Amino acid sequence: MTKNSKTIVLTGATSGLGLATMQGLADEGHRLIGVARSPEKIAAAEKSLREAHPDVELNFLRADLSSQSQIRNLAEEVEGVLRLWGLDHLDVLVNNAGAVTSWYAQTEDGYERQFAVNHLAPFLLTHLLLPDLQKAPKGRVLTVSSGSHRHTRVHWKDVMLSRHYGTLRAYKQSKLANVLFTYELNRRLGPESKVRAYAVDPGLVNTQIGAKDTSGFVKWFWGRRSRHGNPPEIAAETSIYLACRSSIPYHDQWYWKECHPIPPSPYSSKPEAAKRLWQLSARLCGIEEDLKTE
Ligand SMILES: NC(=O)c1ccc[n+]([C@@H]2O[C@H](COP(=O)([O-])OP(=O)(O)OC[C@H]3O[C@@H](n4cnc5c(N)ncnc54)[C@H](OP(=O)(O)O)[C@@H]3O)[C@@H](O)[C@H]2O)c1
């Protein structure tokens, strides 16, 4: 570890983009807490990371991010690891985990699964870890969104899509929610805050995301489409850049692709939509709407 080593929590750390991001961050000598749901995948990821980086300070925590009680336990466990490592702050949270689900399914909290995993989980985990991020010299919250946020809106009358569920309809709305959340988090933190939030657009990436909890057609379609995507190691560069480069100016450009800021969709910068989604999400997560600022 060097004096520039950062302490980073990353969700979805055992496959695809998340695993590649962990590997890139380990190459740079950062302290890593990976979050994942499968013990077998955790064991495999931990083994490969430790073999490649024997000196890396690494811990994996297990949580199913569709469950708010597990997210709350996770935040307590993160605190425990920070204490174990003798640290009083967290530098970076990377909300990377994401899911594509072909079938309408409710989580144990009663919410549509993609909305819960892809949006409510980052929303709640960020709130729970914010006090630790606020103690960092430059805290960062990265949420991995997608270019698919551009082609949709929030379906306010049926956010859980219980009446008209569609795989992509739910996915796009959840990825739009990532961008609205990032916009509103920065607005509520204010320009003087030491914490900044960024939405990451990784482009098309060759991973298995569309082949996990999906129908035969979606698996077939994703198999053909993902072949044209970037390898995860290339797509991970933007998250690694935003997590580690301390020289990024704190300006208004908060949606990033290929290590550069680009404009997000006009809808995703609508103040009233961002505020309304924030209020709804706070209610669905059972937390105070107001942020505790530094
Ligand atoms: N692939 C693309 O073209 C693309 C494009 C734009 C944006 N993205 C975004 O990039 C991020 C990473 O996706 P990926 O393509 O790398 O797919 P991936 O390989 O399937 O990675 C997704 C990760 O999220 C984890 N995850 C899913 N549901 C979870 C849950 N309930 N609890 C805990 N962890 C859960 C997965 O765990 P398991 O390993 O156990 O499945 C996996 O580690 C996602 O946010 C996705 O929306 C991907």
The ligand as an ORCA input file, in Angstrom:
! r2SCAN-3c Opt
* xyz 0 1
  N     -22.663     -5.474    -20.232
  C     -23.034     -4.328    -20.791
  O     -23.048     -4.179    -22.032
  C     -23.434     -3.178    -19.933
  C     -23.770     -1.959    -20.585
  C     -24.137     -0.880    -19.821
  C     -24.170     -0.985    -18.438
  N     -23.847     -2.156    -17.828
  C     -23.899     -2.209    -16.356
  O     -22.662     -2.680    -15.867
  C     -22.853     -3.246    -14.568
  C     -22.117     -4.580    -14.490
  O     -22.757     -5.486    -15.382
  P     -21.965     -6.594    -16.227
  O     -22.280     -6.353    -17.643
  O     -20.561     -6.684    -15.781
  O     -22.779     -7.913    -15.838
  P     -22.447     -9.119    -14.842
  O     -21.172     -9.764    -15.223
  O     -23.675     -9.939    -14.783
  O     -22.218     -8.365    -13.469
  C     -23.272     -7.929    -12.660
  C     -22.891     -8.153    -11.231
  O     -23.979     -7.798    -10.374
  C     -24.170     -8.870     -9.467
  N     -25.549     -8.947     -9.016
  C     -26.664     -9.085     -9.757
  N     -27.743     -9.176     -8.968
  C     -27.298     -9.101     -7.694
  C     -27.906     -9.157     -6.438
  N     -29.228     -9.334     -6.291
  N     -27.140     -9.052     -5.331
  C     -25.792     -8.908     -5.430
  N     -25.151     -8.846     -6.607
  C     -25.893     -8.954     -7.721
  C     -23.803    -10.114    -10.251
  O     -23.578    -11.192     -9.373
  P     -23.330    -12.676     -9.955
  O     -21.899    -12.689    -10.397
  O     -23.597    -13.551     -8.785
  O     -24.290    -12.872    -11.093
  C     -22.580     -9.631    -10.975
  O     -21.430     -9.725    -10.180
  C     -24.370     -3.355    -14.371
  O     -24.799     -2.294    -13.541
  C     -24.918     -3.169    -15.787
  O     -26.226     -2.630    -15.775
  C     -23.474     -3.268    -18.542
*
